[in-house]
Amino acid sequence: MIAAPYRKHGVATALLEAALERLRARGVRVAEAYPGRQQDSPQGNYRGPLQMFLRAGFEPYRETERHLIVRKPL
């Protein structure tokens, strides 16, 4: 979760990009994320906003009652 004063400044996106690079370096072939389907508050959106993952190249894979599972080949 990004602290309120730092939201909307690209911090989560930078962290996601760094994580993806680290996963690639370790030989991971697919990254998966679980953003919430309902993004009603910053606290409830602690897994990251769906739009951030879509902009990073993740694609919808499967839906559950509470989450949309997204994947990205590395």
QUIDAHU-V8228 format. One record per residue. PHI is phi as a letter, one per 40 degrees, with the letter a starting at -180 (NA if undefined). OMEGA is omega in degrees with one decimal (NA if undefined). Layout:
BEGIN
PHI&OMEGA + PHI&OMEGA
END
This chain:
BEGIN
NA&-180.0 + c&179.2 + d&-174.4 + d&-177.6 + c&-175.6 + b&178.0 + c&178.9 + g&177.3 + b&177.9 + g&-177.9 + c&-178.8 + c&178.7 + c&178.1 + c&177.4 + c&178.0 + c&179.4 + c&178.4 + c&178.9 + c&179.8 + c&177.9 + c&179.3 + c&177.7 + c&177.7 + d&-178.3 + c&179.4 + c&177.0 + g&178.3 + c&-176.1 + c&-177.9 + a&174.3 + b&-178.6 + b&179.2 + b&-173.4 + b&178.0 + c&179.1 + c&178.4 + c&178.1 + b&-178.3 + b&-172.1 + c&179.0 + a&176.3 + d&180.0 + c&178.8 + c&-177.1 + b&-173.1 + c&178.9 + c&-178.9 + h&-179.4 + c&179.0 + d&-177.1 + c&177.5 + c&-179.7 + c&178.4 + c&177.6 + c&-179.5 + c&176.7 + g&174.7 + c&177.6 + b&177.0 + d&-179.4 + b&-177.2 + a&178.1 + b&169.1 + b&-179.2 + c&-174.4 + b&-172.7 + b&168.0 + b&179.3 + c&179.4 + b&-178.1 + b&176.4 + a&173.8 + c&179.4 + b&NA
END
